[in-house]
Amino acid sequence: MKKTIIPIVVAVVLIIIIGGVSIGVRLFEKYSYSRERADLNEYFAISSQEDVAIILGNEMIEERARLIDGIYYLELPFVHQYFNDRFYEDKKENLLLYALPDDVVRCEISSSIRNTKNGSEDMGYVIARYEGDTLLLAVDYLKQYANFSCEAFTQPNRLQIDVTWDEIQVGEIAKDTQVRILGGVKSEILADVARGERVTVLEQMENWSKVKTADSVIGYVENKRLTDVRAQRPVPVTDYVEPVYTALTRDYKINLGWHVVAGPAGNDTLESVTALTKGLNVISPTWFKLSDNQGGFTSFASSDYVSKAHGMGLEVWALIENIEYKDSIDMYAILSSTSTRAKLISDLVSTVEEYGIDGINVDFEQISVDCGEHFIQFIRELSIPCREKGIVLSVDNYVPRGYNDHYDRKEQGLVADYVIIMGYDEHFAGSSEAGSVASIDFVEEGIQKTVDQVPAKKVINAVPFYTRIWETTGSSISSQAVGMEMAQEYVSAHGIVTEWNEAVCQNYGEYTSGDTLFQVWLEDEDSIRVKLNIMEKYGIGGVASWRLGFEKPEIWDVIGEYLNQ
């Protein structure tokens, strides 16, 4: 009997032992720490010896850097997005430009030479180079013109870049451990961290925390290996000083009137168009018109006009425009060429000095989206001699509507003296529906969006001295723009009864003749007063008016009230 029991007991014991071992193995496999290490080249998506990963702040991003001949390079679109967009590429002339308040720094692409107004300097490395069609900019060069910190690490190659220094959470490693790809003991190891090492704590969970190591590896450590988690503010970069852009902004409200001068004889109308004005302190004659693609322009400038205007207490800000010969000029061709911009600026400034003109008013309209970067570069470059020579620079802009953001009002507000909103043409010739030229919501939206980007004292809002008379027959809509007095005569002649429309803050009237509907949203003393009240509300730098000769005399009393507030 005993001989029978013993084998059974032994078998049971063996089964228990084997089962225990099996359970132990499974428990060990479940709870033991994996020693498998991640492939860091794969983790950082390194594709070649020149490829460099970028950790921007506390995030590894998709954009890449390049390591060429021991120099780190960033792609120009990356520089524009994360640093500033003043680095300007001219592919045709093989140039990289950077506009400062008093100089345009020039570098030939694939060269190590930087050219400034003080001469040439060899930087000791290629400043900018092409990789395919993409321009790469040396990080060391970028540091000359942007505020950021950059630290390089190897094996694999990666750059830690910081452009902000907001408060972060930091902690210390309490015991030697590993940073893993994911939160879990079976996750692959990214890096070893020793007791006392400091890490940036990005996210804390129940058992694991997402951290960034001192050499910019982002992964997870166990909370039990982390101690002394606390808030800390990084030390900001202080070796870069932002350039100072001085401005010729006046310490009083501007009251500007545009004077349409269609030829030399138009200069003789200065006295007549200003005879009834009150408080006018700037006149802008439409003297300069772009005429070819080589930077040429026609000019009706007159020394006698300037002398008379000065005698009347008026500054002269001559307007340059691109509409008169729009069918024969190509704005992209003019503005995208560094040489052409330079010629235009040089000739324009020389003409302004020759005639003793006080300022330049740039009125470039219908600029395409792809031409936006070239337009704002023109404004930057034009601002340099204007600043040096005391010439006031103002730039005309449509009311901000999203589709015209490429005019870059924020940059204009930095480099120019005044940003003028053309606060009209809400409905214009060719509009698909009849409506106000400048309803109050339209005007306020334009001012509010502009002062969000431009210092209020640099903002001027232009009001319309004209009204559109609309004719609607079925689906056919047409209109004509007329001055204030002519609009009032039209209303009287047709027996139109006008009523104040609170929604648009204008006197509105209509009548029907046959199957045609005639409508007017009048610009008059009442509508202009409400617009000026909105301008005072935002504390902007003044008012402009399009155009002199279209107004009723009473308007100047209304504007005078605004100027004296």
PyMOL commands that set and color helices and strands:
alter all, ss='L'
color gray80, all
select helices_A, chain A and resi 2-31+40-43+76-82+139-142+223-225+264-274+303-311+331-335+338-355+369-389+405-407+409-415+440-451+456-458+484-493+525-538+555-563
alter helices_A, ss='H'
color red, helices_A
select strands_A, chain A and resi 51-56+59-68+71-75+87-90+95-99+104-108+113-116+119-122+128-131+134-138+149-153+158-162+168-173+177-180+189-193+198-204+208-212+218-222+226-232+254-259+282-285+288-290+297-299+315-321+359-363+392-398+418-422+459-464+466-473+476-483+499-501+506-513+516-522+542-546
alter strands_A, ss='S'
color yellow, strands_A
deselect
rebuild
show_as cartoon
